[in-house]
Amino acid sequence: MKKVKLKVPATVANLVCGFDILGMAVHDPYDEMEFKLLDTPEIIIKHQDAFGLPEKASENVAGIVLLKIQEHLNLSHGFEVIIRKHIKPGSGLGSSAASAAGAAFGANLLLKNILSKDEMVHFAMFGEELASGVRHADNIAPCLYGGITLVKSADPVDIIPLNAPQLFVAAVHPQVEVKTSDSRQILKKNISLKSAVEQWGNIAGLIAGIQKNDFSLIGRSLHDVIIEPVRSILIPKFDEIKLKSLEMGALGGGISGSGPSVFMLTEQKETAEKISQMMKSVYDSTGIESFVYVSKINPSGIQIVEEAYP
């Protein structure tokens, strides 16, 4: 049996102003996934974590991706997948995307790289649809491509890899629940032309800053006048954490995905570490448990830990 082990990273979606189109891979936290190619057509999912996720293939984020690939390619082979999740579901750090992207990537390896990256994104989006009800690629794309990605189009899939600046990411995951489906429902269905123009300027400025390694421009562009003002009310202490982070030297940041995690970008690791300590202290003072992470932007995305082709 062919086997492969993967290290699948967390991702930060939206990057403040780029709702559903921008995403970034980080190093920590990450999931571990092991794949076997089977001689029989069954899809076997095994979770070795404490999150109680379904293991029936059609109800599992990784499983549905494998079923779609199997159906599309008319495979007689099946897959066995062992998943050890360290990215908590509902964290806003791309937990479902990690399972979905990891499934597409692992299956593709075992099938001798039959799929392009954009095709893997296409199949992985079925996992996101199962998890949130929406086929979006802003977490999946950086997980598969690494670094920072722009989703020019999700249908048809058109992913543009961007530069990966040498910046650090401080993130906090407060242990409060914010469901992606709920956080989408509260968004405004109509916005003013003035807000749209301001948002377009921020998105364009952010992408230009990323491509030029212009950290000042990145900082000036990390503003969201449409999504964050609405979603931030679901996240305790969000305004306090953002204000203190900026005062401590963060370039900027905001809600990671749909929340409740919050991220900040910094030029120095020391600044990111101090900000992460502040984030945890703020939540400790309110009695809310939290987890903090500090890492560089991950330029490579999913990492192959081991391959075996007996």
C-alpha positions as CSV (number, residue, x, y, z in Angstrom):
1,M,0.0,0.0,0.0
2,K,1.2,3.5,-0.8
3,K,1.4,5.8,2.2
4,V,2.0,9.5,2.8
5,K,2.1,11.7,5.9
6,L,1.4,15.4,5.8
7,K,1.8,18.4,8.0
8,V,-1.2,20.7,7.1
9,P,-1.0,24.3,8.3
10,A,-3.5,26.7,9.7
11,T,-4.5,29.7,7.6
12,V,-5.7,33.3,8.1
13,A,-8.4,34.2,5.7
14,N,-9.6,37.7,4.5
15,L,-6.5,39.6,5.8
16,V,-8.8,42.2,7.1
17,C,-10.1,43.8,3.9
18,G,-10.0,40.9,1.4
19,F,-13.2,39.1,2.3
20,D,-13.3,35.7,0.6
21,I,-10.4,36.5,-1.7
22,L,-7.2,36.8,0.4
23,G,-5.6,34.2,2.6
24,M,-2.3,33.5,4.3
25,A,-0.6,30.3,5.5
26,V,1.1,30.2,8.9
27,H,3.3,27.5,10.5
28,D,1.5,27.0,13.8
29,P,-0.9,25.4,14.6
30,Y,-1.1,22.6,12.1
31,D,-2.9,19.2,11.6
32,E,-1.3,15.9,10.9
33,M,-2.8,13.6,8.2
34,E,-1.7,10.1,7.1
35,F,-3.0,8.5,3.9
36,K,-3.0,5.0,2.4
37,L,-4.1,4.1,-1.1
38,L,-6.4,1.0,-0.9
39,D,-7.0,-1.7,-3.4
40,T,-10.8,-1.5,-2.5
41,P,-13.0,1.5,-3.3
42,E,-13.9,2.3,0.3
43,I,-13.1,5.6,2.0
44,I,-12.0,5.1,5.6
45,I,-11.7,8.1,7.9
46,K,-10.1,7.8,11.4
47,H,-9.8,10.7,13.8
48,Q,-7.2,10.6,16.5
49,D,-8.2,13.8,18.3
50,A,-10.8,14.9,20.9
51,F,-13.1,16.9,18.7
52,G,-15.7,14.3,18.0
53,L,-15.9,14.9,14.2
54,P,-17.9,12.5,12.1
55,E,-16.0,9.7,10.5
56,K,-18.6,8.7,7.8
57,A,-17.0,9.8,4.6
58,S,-20.0,11.7,3.2
59,E,-20.3,13.7,6.5
60,N,-16.5,14.4,7.0
61,V,-14.8,17.3,5.4
62,A,-11.8,15.2,4.2
63,G,-14.1,12.3,3.3
64,I,-16.3,14.3,1.0
65,V,-13.3,15.6,-0.9
66,L,-12.0,12.1,-1.4
67,L,-15.4,10.9,-2.6
68,K,-15.6,13.7,-5.2
69,I,-12.1,12.9,-6.5
70,Q,-12.9,9.2,-6.6
71,E,-16.1,9.9,-8.5
72,H,-14.5,12.4,-10.9
73,L,-11.6,10.1,-11.8
74,N,-13.7,6.9,-11.8
75,L,-11.3,5.3,-9.4
76,S,-11.4,1.7,-8.3
77,H,-9.0,2.6,-5.5
78,G,-10.1,4.0,-2.1
79,F,-8.3,5.8,0.7
80,E,-7.7,5.4,4.4
81,V,-7.0,8.6,6.2
82,I,-5.9,9.2,9.8
83,I,-6.4,12.7,11.0
84,R,-4.8,14.3,14.1
85,K,-6.3,17.8,14.4
86,H,-4.5,20.5,16.3
87,I,-6.4,23.3,14.6
88,K,-9.6,23.5,16.6
89,P,-12.8,23.5,14.6
90,G,-14.5,26.8,14.7
91,S,-11.3,28.7,15.6
92,G,-11.2,30.9,12.5
93,L,-7.8,29.5,11.6
94,G,-8.8,27.3,8.7
95,S,-9.5,24.0,10.5
96,S,-12.0,22.7,7.9
97,A,-9.8,24.0,5.1
98,A,-6.8,22.1,6.5
99,S,-8.8,18.8,6.4
100,A,-10.1,19.6,2.9
101,A,-6.9,20.8,1.3
102,G,-4.9,18.0,3.0
103,A,-7.3,15.4,1.6
104,A,-6.9,16.8,-1.9
105,F,-3.1,17.1,-1.6
106,G,-2.7,13.6,-0.1
107,A,-4.9,11.9,-2.6
108,N,-3.1,13.6,-5.5
109,L,0.3,12.4,-4.2
110,L,-0.9,8.9,-4.0
111,L,-2.3,9.2,-7.5
112,K,1.1,10.4,-8.9
113,N,0.2,14.1,-9.1
114,I,-2.7,13.7,-11.6
115,L,-4.3,17.0,-10.4
116,S,-3.1,20.6,-10.8
117,K,-3.1,22.9,-7.8
118,D,-6.2,24.7,-9.1
119,E,-8.0,21.3,-9.5
120,M,-7.1,20.4,-5.9
121,V,-8.6,23.7,-4.8
122,H,-11.8,22.9,-6.8
123,F,-12.2,19.5,-5.0
124,A,-11.2,20.9,-1.6
125,M,-14.0,23.5,-1.8
126,F,-16.5,20.6,-1.5
127,G,-15.2,20.2,2.1
128,E,-15.6,23.9,2.8
129,E,-19.2,23.7,1.5
130,L,-19.9,20.8,3.8
131,A,-18.5,22.7,6.8
132,S,-20.0,26.2,6.2
133,G,-22.5,25.9,3.4
134,V,-20.4,28.0,1.1
135,R,-17.8,27.0,-1.5
136,H,-15.0,29.5,-0.7
137,A,-11.2,29.1,-1.3
138,D,-9.6,31.9,0.8
139,N,-8.3,29.3,3.3
140,I,-7.8,26.4,0.9
141,A,-5.6,28.3,-1.6
142,P,-2.8,29.4,0.8
143,C,-2.9,25.9,2.4
144,L,-2.2,24.4,-1.0
145,Y,0.0,27.1,-2.5
146,G,1.7,28.4,0.6
147,G,2.4,32.1,1.4
148,I,-0.3,34.6,0.6
149,T,-2.8,34.0,-2.2
150,L,-5.5,35.9,-4.1
151,V,-8.6,34.1,-5.2
152,K,-9.4,35.9,-8.4
153,S,-12.2,33.5,-9.0
154,A,-13.6,30.5,-7.2
155,D,-15.7,29.4,-10.2
156,P,-13.8,28.7,-12.3
157,V,-10.9,28.4,-10.0
158,D,-8.3,31.1,-10.6
159,I,-5.7,31.4,-7.8
160,I,-2.9,34.0,-7.9
161,P,0.1,33.3,-5.6
162,L,1.4,36.6,-4.1
163,N,4.7,37.5,-2.5
164,A,5.3,36.2,1.1
165,P,6.9,39.1,3.0
166,Q,9.2,38.3,5.9
167,L,6.6,39.2,8.5
168,F,5.6,37.6,11.8
169,V,2.0,36.6,12.8
170,A,0.7,36.8,16.3
171,A,-2.6,35.1,16.7
172,V,-4.9,34.4,19.7
173,H,-7.8,31.9,19.7
174,P,-10.2,32.8,22.6
175,Q,-12.3,29.8,23.6
176,V,-15.6,31.3,22.5
177,E,-17.7,29.9,19.7
178,V,-18.4,31.8,16.5
179,K,-19.9,29.7,13.8
180,T,-19.0,30.6,10.2
181,S,-22.6,30.2,9.1
182,D,-23.7,32.6,11.8
183,S,-21.0,35.2,11.1
184,R,-22.0,35.2,7.5
185,Q,-25.7,35.7,8.2
186,I,-25.2,38.9,10.2
187,L,-23.3,40.6,7.3
188,K,-25.0,43.4,5.4
189,K,-26.4,42.4,2.0
190,N,-26.0,45.9,0.6
191,I,-23.2,48.5,1.1
192,S,-22.8,52.1,0.1
193,L,-20.7,53.0,-3.0
194,K,-18.5,55.1,-0.7
195,S,-17.7,52.1,1.5
196,A,-17.1,49.9,-1.6
197,V,-14.6,52.5,-3.0
198,E,-12.8,52.8,0.3
199,Q,-12.6,49.0,0.6
200,W,-11.3,48.6,-3.0
201,G,-8.5,51.0,-2.2
202,N,-7.5,49.1,0.9
203,I,-7.5,45.8,-1.0
204,A,-5.4,47.2,-3.9
205,G,-3.1,48.9,-1.4
206,L,-2.6,45.7,0.6
207,I,-1.8,43.7,-2.5
208,A,0.6,46.4,-3.8
209,G,2.3,46.5,-0.3
210,I,2.7,42.7,-0.3
211,Q,4.2,42.6,-3.7
212,K,6.6,45.5,-3.1
213,N,7.5,44.4,0.5
214,D,6.3,47.9,1.5
215,F,5.4,47.3,5.2
216,S,4.2,50.9,5.7
217,L,1.7,50.5,2.8
218,I,0.6,47.1,4.2
219,G,-0.1,48.7,7.6
220,R,-2.0,51.6,6.0
221,S,-4.1,49.2,4.0
222,L,-5.1,46.7,6.8
223,H,-8.5,48.4,7.3
224,D,-11.9,46.9,6.8
225,V,-15.0,49.2,6.6
226,I,-17.5,46.5,5.7
227,I,-17.0,43.2,7.5
228,E,-15.0,43.8,10.6
229,P,-17.4,46.5,12.1
230,V,-20.2,43.9,12.0
231,R,-18.3,40.7,13.0
232,S,-16.2,42.2,15.7
233,I,-19.2,42.5,18.0
234,L,-19.1,38.6,18.2
235,I,-15.5,38.6,19.6
236,P,-15.0,39.7,23.2
237,K,-12.3,42.3,23.8
238,F,-11.6,42.7,20.0
239,D,-11.3,46.5,20.1
240,E,-9.0,46.5,23.1
241,I,-6.7,43.8,21.6
242,K,-6.5,45.6,18.3
243,L,-5.8,49.0,19.8
244,K,-3.1,47.7,22.2
245,S,-1.5,45.7,19.4
246,L,-1.2,48.8,17.2
247,E,0.2,50.8,20.2
248,M,2.8,48.0,20.7
249,G,4.0,48.2,17.1
250,A,1.9,45.9,15.0
251,L,1.5,46.9,11.4
252,G,-2.1,46.0,11.6
253,G,-4.5,43.0,11.8
254,G,-8.0,41.9,12.6
255,I,-10.3,39.0,12.6
256,S,-8.9,35.7,11.3
257,G,-11.5,34.3,8.9
258,S,-14.9,34.5,10.6
259,G,-13.4,34.5,14.1
260,P,-13.1,34.3,17.0
261,S,-9.3,34.2,16.4
262,V,-7.6,37.6,16.0
263,F,-4.2,38.0,14.2
264,M,-1.7,40.8,14.0
265,L,1.3,41.3,11.6
266,T,4.6,42.5,12.9
267,E,8.1,43.2,11.4
268,Q,9.9,41.7,14.4
269,K,9.4,38.3,16.2
270,E,10.0,40.0,19.6
271,T,7.1,42.4,18.9
272,A,4.8,39.5,17.9
273,E,5.7,37.6,21.1
274,K,5.0,40.6,23.3
275,I,1.6,41.1,21.5
276,S,0.7,37.4,21.9
277,Q,1.4,37.7,25.6
278,M,-0.8,40.8,25.8
279,M,-3.6,39.0,24.0
280,K,-3.5,36.1,26.4
281,S,-3.3,38.5,29.4
282,V,-6.4,40.3,28.2
283,Y,-8.4,37.1,28.0
284,D,-7.0,35.8,31.2
285,S,-8.3,38.9,33.0
286,T,-11.8,38.1,31.8
287,G,-11.7,34.4,32.6
288,I,-11.8,33.3,29.0
289,E,-9.3,30.6,28.2
290,S,-7.2,31.3,25.1
291,F,-4.4,29.9,23.0
292,V,-1.7,32.1,21.3
293,Y,0.6,31.4,18.4
294,V,3.5,33.2,16.9
295,S,5.0,32.2,13.6
296,K,6.4,33.6,10.3
297,I,4.2,33.5,7.2
298,N,4.5,30.0,5.9
299,P,5.8,30.2,2.2
300,S,5.3,26.5,1.3
301,G,1.9,25.5,2.8
302,I,1.4,21.7,3.2
303,Q,4.5,19.8,4.0
304,I,5.3,16.2,3.1
305,V,6.6,14.5,6.2
306,E,7.0,11.0,4.8
307,E,6.3,9.1,1.6
308,A,6.4,5.3,1.2
309,Y,5.8,3.5,-2.0
310,P,6.5,-0.2,-1.3
